[in-house]
Amino acid sequence: MTFFSCFDQQGKVIARCQTHQEIEVLRRMGRPIAEVREMKNEEAVVCSLTGSPSEFNQDY
């Protein structure tokens, strides 16, 4: 399973998403996504153990 971290202009993580469609929804909602990086496998495991990445996205 692939997860993505979305960053703002200052390099702060503002969202974690599982699909590119989720990223586009956040952009349409006005989130200032400046960069998207695919998470490493060891980072993605944490998302799958703690719940859905959308739980991190407080705007969803």
Buried (B, 14 or more C-beta within 10 A) or exposed (E): EEBBBBBBEEEEEBBBBBEEEBBEBBEEEEBEBEEBEEBEEEEBEEBEEEEEBBEBBEEB
